[in-house]
Amino acid sequence: MPKSFAVTLREKEAARGGLVAEGVGDWMVFTILWVEDKHRRRGFGTSLLRAAEVEAKKRGAIGILVDTYSFQAPGFYRKTGYAAYGQVDDFPEAGMTWFRFKKLL
């Protein structure tokens, strides 16, 4: 079973982004991925994601699961090779959608 871990993006000793991964069976679940607003759309999120994927694979994970909402980052996960396999429309409220993505390692 892969063990949980975190990855932090730092600049001048300050955290500018991070990712938390939880081991569940043979899989990793990325529970948090955040990048400070001023660092978005500059490749930092992709760098965090790639570093976490490498670490997850080193720890024996066979795949990754991640949740997001329509107002957050479904396009980001699709662009980085994740496939949507579940969604709930009108959640958490009308007009929004909750997505679950996966990627095999």
C-alpha positions in Angstrom: 0.0 0.0 0.0 1.5 3.4 -1.0 2.1 5.8 1.9 0.7 9.3 2.0 2.9 12.3 1.2 2.9 16.0 0.3 4.8 18.1 -2.3 5.4 21.8 -1.7 6.2 24.5 -4.3 8.5 27.1 -2.6 9.8 30.4 -3.7 12.1 32.4 -1.4 11.3 30.0 1.5 7.5 30.7 1.2 5.0 28.1 0.1 3.5 29.0 -3.2 1.6 25.8 -3.8 1.2 22.3 -2.6 -0.3 18.9 -3.1 -1.4 16.3 -0.6 -1.6 12.6 -1.6 -3.2 9.9 0.5 -2.5 6.2 -0.1 -5.6 4.0 -0.5 -5.0 0.4 -1.3 -2.8 0.4 -4.5 -3.9 3.9 -5.5 -3.0 7.4 -4.5 -5.8 10.0 -4.0 -4.7 13.6 -4.5 -6.9 15.3 -1.9 -5.5 18.9 -2.2 -3.7 20.7 -5.1 -3.4 24.4 -4.8 -1.2 27.1 -6.4 -1.1 30.7 -5.2 -3.2 32.9 -7.5 -0.2 34.9 -8.9 1.6 31.7 -9.9 -1.3 30.1 -11.8 -1.2 29.5 -15.5 2.6 29.5 -15.4 3.2 25.7 -15.2 3.5 25.4 -11.4 0.4 23.2 -11.1 1.6 20.9 -13.8 5.0 20.7 -12.1 3.5 19.8 -8.8 1.3 17.2 -10.4 4.2 15.6 -12.3 6.4 15.5 -9.2 3.6 13.9 -7.3 3.0 11.3 -10.0 6.6 10.4 -10.0 6.6 10.0 -6.2 3.3 8.0 -6.3 4.8 5.6 -8.8 8.0 5.3 -6.6 5.8 4.4 -3.7 4.1 1.6 -5.7 0.8 3.2 -6.7 -0.8 1.9 -9.8 -3.0 4.9 -10.4 -4.2 8.3 -9.1 -7.7 9.5 -8.3 -8.6 13.2 -7.9 -11.9 15.1 -7.5 -12.6 18.6 -8.8 -15.6 20.8 -9.6 -16.6 22.5 -12.8 -15.6 25.9 -11.3 -12.2 24.6 -10.4 -9.9 22.6 -12.7 -11.5 19.9 -14.9 -9.7 21.3 -17.9 -6.4 21.2 -16.1 -6.7 17.5 -15.3 -7.9 16.6 -18.8 -4.9 18.5 -20.2 -2.5 16.6 -18.0 -3.7 13.2 -19.0 -6.5 12.4 -16.5 -9.7 10.9 -17.7 -13.1 11.7 -16.2 -14.9 8.6 -15.1 -17.7 10.0 -12.9 -19.7 13.2 -12.4 -22.6 14.5 -10.5 -24.5 17.4 -12.1 -26.0 20.1 -9.9 -23.6 19.3 -7.1 -22.8 21.0 -4.8 -25.5 23.3 -6.1 -27.5 23.9 -9.3 -25.4 24.6 -12.3 -22.2 23.1 -10.9 -20.7 19.7 -11.5 -18.5 17.4 -9.4 -16.0 15.3 -11.4 -13.8 12.4 -10.5 -10.7 11.8 -12.6 -8.2 9.0 -12.8 -4.8 8.3 -14.3 -3.0 5.0 -14.5 0.7 5.0 -13.8 
